[in-house]
Amino acid sequence: MTALVEVKGLDKAFGGVHAVEGVSFSVEAGQVYSVIGPNGAGKTTLFNLITGLYTPTKGEILLNGESTAKLEPNELAERGMCRTFQQMQICMNMTAIENVMLGRHLQLRSSLFTTLFRLPSLRRNEAAARKRAAELMEYVGCGEYLDTDASAMSYGALKRLEIARALAAEPRVILLDEPAAGLNAVETAALEDLIRKIADQGTTVMLVEHDMKLVMGISDRLLVLNYGRVLAEGSPEEIRQNPDVIAAYLGG
Amino acid sequence: MLNNLMQSRLRGLVILALILLILPVFLGNPFHYELVTQMAIIAATVVGLNLLVGFAGQISLGHAGFFGLGAYFTGIATGTYGWPSVPALVVGAIVVGFIAWIVGRPILRLKGHYLSMATLAVGFIIAIILNNERALTGGPDGMPVPAFEVFGWELSAFGSYSLFGIDIEGFQAWYIFASVVLLVAVWFALNLIESPIGRALRSVHGSEVAASVVGVNTAKYKSLVFVISAVYASLMGSLYAHFQGFITPAVASFEFSILFITMVVLGGMGSTFGVILGAVVLKLLPQVLADFQELEHVMFGLILMLTMIFMPKGLLPTLTIFFSKRMRRKAGGEA
């Protein structure tokens, strides 16, 4: 089985600081793959590199066997990669459901002519996209907000909205950057169920998260970063017993 | 039927149509018609500019350049070379759209102040060319433009016509024509905004990063909306030239660009009907303030400043929020 995401000898330097250094790993399709590590370990930088927001200083990333070196983030989205952000990226000038419908951008190609005259085909596609977006909002648990302005929603609801938007793109791999940050225990439990549901439907999930209980519970494999380097890689059980990890991160 | 329309997404368009229909009751003389016709043409221009500024969040301080190019393309093609009006208008829009695409590709990579400066420069360059190419444009003295004509039928502000058996004057015919143009321009803008393309444009404003990771090619959409707004400006510039019958490089001037952008900001960025109100207010203010003579410009500036301080969202959005709050409070009081 070939890896869906494969990272080889990845390096990213900002000036003299190596945020990510010599990182290699691979993610099989269908896995929940988590990246953990202390603050400043390079987890978000790694995600930014994988999703094409940063260009690597050295090394290579393969998505389904194809090098992503020359691809823009939107081209990676076309190839089935989508993500959420630690610093949420929500379009506050739109309603909640419009944000999710934006996620269906790639499935909703319509010509300028069709758009200007609002031809029936566009109206049909829009209605279908709206229905799908509403289902997804229900699915992630913010179904009550449909036509609410995004700027009027709570932090927790926006976090789920961002996941709904990413799912709307029907990605093969979804990268979630600290989805549980700022959520309370009940919300975190709901998030855990949600991630499990997403994974069960066959979408590969990559996760950066600090909540150890959450991570250990749902991950198939884990990557531990420390100062930009790989400290350990393996199953939750292996990670839990790894002496380096215990010393550096889990704190005994 | 009317009830259905009032419920639909086109409610604003219906209200605008009704206003345009009733307005002639209050228009007493040709000067009033002239003013309102100019308003309609300029309002359609800023509706196009608002797609760029209000929805996609990109600025252009040089849009009068495209307006002026459209005006001069029409003036030269119909006046000097004897083209019919419609081909001149269409070819002009295509040429201007192409120029906007060429110019837009490099400068739309810039953001904020840098984009302002670059678009400002584009406007200046166009104005300088129109001023200096005397052989083509007549230079600072301007050039005459023939009346608008379709298939030998001429629409002149000084003619007289018969519409459905009713005799109307040329300036009234122009008013009707400009009103229809404005309604179509608004209809296209509304359709564009409420579509996948429109969402992509707004997402460029909301979060360029979010847009790109769900597959929006942000560079492409910025170029697209820049071209669309330039085409709006070009088409309206062409009509303006026909209506005025005479154009000078002032139509492409920096002052005109600033007027356009002020209409957008004052009326309400991202509100199609707001920017129309902005155009109306900014065309009316100088008339109203004419009594203040030398204080006119001071008053003009003061009103703009106060509006921006107390209504930062723009006239229409602020008023809408104000009235919907009052209505809700009233409804709450009765319950």
Interface residues (C-beta under 8 A of the other chain):
Chain A: T51 L53 E72 P73 N74 L76 A77 E78 C82 R83 F85 Q89 I90 C91 M92 N93 M94 E98 M101 L102 G103 R104 H105 L106 L108 R109 S110 L112 T115 L116 F117 R118 L122 N125 E126 A129 R165 A166 A168 A169
Chain B: F188 N191 L192 E194 S195 P196 I197 G198 R199 A200 R202 S203 H205 G206 S207 V209 A210 A211 S212 V213 V214 G215 V216 N217 T218 L224 G270
